[in-house]
Each structure stands twice: as C-alpha cells, then as structure tokens.
Amino acid sequence: MATATWMSAMAMAATTASSSHASRLSLAASTRIGMTPARWRVEPSPRRELQSGTFVMKDGAMSRRLVWGGARRIGGDEVLRPSALKSEQGGVVDGGDGGGGSDGGGALSWVSSAVVFAFFGALVAYAAVLAPGQTPYRDQYFIEKLVGLRSNDGFAINTILWCEFFIMGLWPMIYSSLILPSGRNKKGGVPEWPFLILSFGVGAFALLPYFALWKPPPPKVTKQELQSFPFNVLENKLVSVGVLLSGSALLVTAALAGADQWTEMYQYFRESKFIHVMSIDFLTLSTLAPFWVYNDMATRKWLDKGSWLLPLTLVPYVGPALYLCLRPSLPVSMVEEES
C-alpha cells in the first residue's frame, strides 16, 4: 500500500511538470528513501523541467531533495530516473552510479585523503632519508642480476630475495583486478590507469596517491568494455588462478629456503636500501589489500555470501589472490548496454 501511494505521488508530480507527456511517463520507484514512502508529500520545484527537474519531498521537519537525471527511452516508453537523492544539506542517500564505497564527499573524505597523503609522504621520506643505504653498488648489482643483465657471473642470488622481487611484480595484477572497475573514481575523477601502470615498477609508492584521491562510487561499465582489454584479462578466472599459483609457489619456495638464506636476507635488509624498501613495500601492499577486497566484494553484492573470505585476506598475497579466483561476476547494476 505504501509503495502504491509513493508511486501515485510521483506520477502526479511528473504530470505537473509536463502534462503533454503524462501518458508516456512511468516512474522508477526503486530509490531507497530510508523511511515509509507514504509519509512523504511531494512538492515540485519552482524551476521544474521534464528533462532535468527537482522535487522537494517533506515529512514534517525533515526534507529530501530528489534530483531527476532526465528521461530515457526504454522500448516505447520514457522512464524518468532519479540520479541522486540528496538532503537539503547536500548529503547523498542513494545515487545513480554503479555502487561500492560511498559518496566520498564532505569533511570525512578530506580527512581520509590527508591521512593517506601523510602516510605516503612519511613512506617516501623514510625510503629516501632513513632507510639503510650502506651498499649502493651492491644494490645496483642486485637489480641487474635480478633482471637478467648479469646472468653468467657465477654468483647465486639469494633465494628469498629472488622470490620477493618477482612476487612484487605480481602484486599489481591483484590491485588492478580489485580497482578495475570497483575502485575507480566517480565520473570526472582522477583516472586510475597511470597509477596502476606505475605500480608495476614502484608498487605502493604509485598506488598511495591514487588511494588518497579516490572518490567513490565508481561509474558503471559497458558490456563492450568488459569484452575488451584490460577487463577481459582482469575478470578472467584462468588469469586469477595463474596469479594465485605463481605467487603461492614463490612464497613456498622462500619459506622452504635454508636458515643460511634467511640469515643472509636479514643482513641484506639491514644494509641495502633496495631490499629494505622493497620489503616495506610488500608489507604495505599486504596491509592495504583487505580494504580493497572488501570494497570489491561490496560492489559485487557478495558480502553476505563471501564475508568468510575477509579474514583470509589478511594472509599476505594468498588471501587477496584467492578472493579473485572465487569472486562472482559484476552484478547487473554495474553493467550497462552502452556508454
């Protein structure tokens, strides 16, 4: 009964906006209000239009402003859809974007951005000034050795160092899968792809600025985007399984290395800026991954069934990689026919 009263009230408002189109309009009543719709009284704004209008809904001292994003033709009808439900103070209750995260506006957003930027600045300062740097020549040698520029000199690279270096090359695949598309900025925000590309070289040092600038909710994706690069790779279960197995093999190899290898690696960590900073980078990516798993899980509307996976994401690398193998496809609400 309440739903019927709500739909009748909105239909009367649309008729007032344009009587010539009244017979062709049907209103989407799926917007979440947060209280019984029958209690609302709908009053059209003085500057109302059919294609872009505003209605003010009042319930005693409370007030909500419903902003209509315009008419869209579906079949033979025009459907008037709300683009956002806002309070008089400007807070969004429910929007028209894909989902995942929140509006991202207000003082809380500024505080969270400032905290992430401060953490990023502290990490950069530590890496540049405070991290040990006793062996710059050896650091250069290790890098050349790991990328294959010095392959036949007779020196055997530390097993744990070798595993850590290559697993750092797999972390960006996990973060790319979590950020595209559920961690993208809302329309008009900073693009994510430059930060994701740079993360293949410098890891968290590239991702942290994007995290500070992140403003949800993410925009929807089209079916054409899902069928093209990079979405067709990042959503592919075989790729996710490959990332999980490759990283797990590296972790097991490092774990099974002898005590002398671990002793040597610890000495490198205390002396080498390259190895010290890379290890902190690994810990940073491991610490931040559970949040992005949660965000992606919420976007895919899988929190009820997949919440048991959240504690497992605390396991470095393996937990987030396992989630990518098990997560469902994007919900219909995140996918549209065309851009």
Secondary structure as GFF3:
##gff-version 3
##sequence-region A 1 339
A	DSSP	alpha_helix	2	17	.	.	.	ID=ss1
A	DSSP	three_ten_helix	19	24	.	.	.	ID=ss2
A	DSSP	beta_strand	25	27	.	.	.	ID=ss3
A	DSSP	three_ten_helix	37	39	.	.	.	ID=ss4
A	DSSP	beta_strand	41	44	.	.	.	ID=ss5
A	DSSP	beta_strand	54	59	.	.	.	ID=ss6
A	DSSP	beta_strand	62	74	.	.	.	ID=ss7
A	DSSP	beta_strand	77	87	.	.	.	ID=ss8
A	DSSP	beta_strand	92	95	.	.	.	ID=ss9
A	DSSP	alpha_helix	107	125	.	.	.	ID=ss10
A	DSSP	pi_helix	126	130	.	.	.	ID=ss11
A	DSSP	alpha_helix	136	146	.	.	.	ID=ss12
A	DSSP	alpha_helix	159	168	.	.	.	ID=ss13
A	DSSP	alpha_helix	171	179	.	.	.	ID=ss14
A	DSSP	alpha_helix	193	202	.	.	.	ID=ss15
A	DSSP	alpha_helix	204	213	.	.	.	ID=ss16
A	DSSP	beta_strand	221	222	.	.	.	ID=ss17
A	DSSP	alpha_helix	223	226	.	.	.	ID=ss18
A	DSSP	alpha_helix	231	234	.	.	.	ID=ss19
A	DSSP	alpha_helix	237	255	.	.	.	ID=ss20
A	DSSP	alpha_helix	259	271	.	.	.	ID=ss21
A	DSSP	alpha_helix	273	299	.	.	.	ID=ss22
A	DSSP	alpha_helix	303	306	.	.	.	ID=ss23
A	DSSP	three_ten_helix	307	309	.	.	.	ID=ss24
A	DSSP	three_ten_helix	311	314	.	.	.	ID=ss25
A	DSSP	alpha_helix	318	326	.	.	.	ID=ss26
A	DSSP	three_ten_helix	332	334	.	.	.	ID=ss27
A	DSSP	beta_strand	335	336	.	.	.	ID=ss28
###
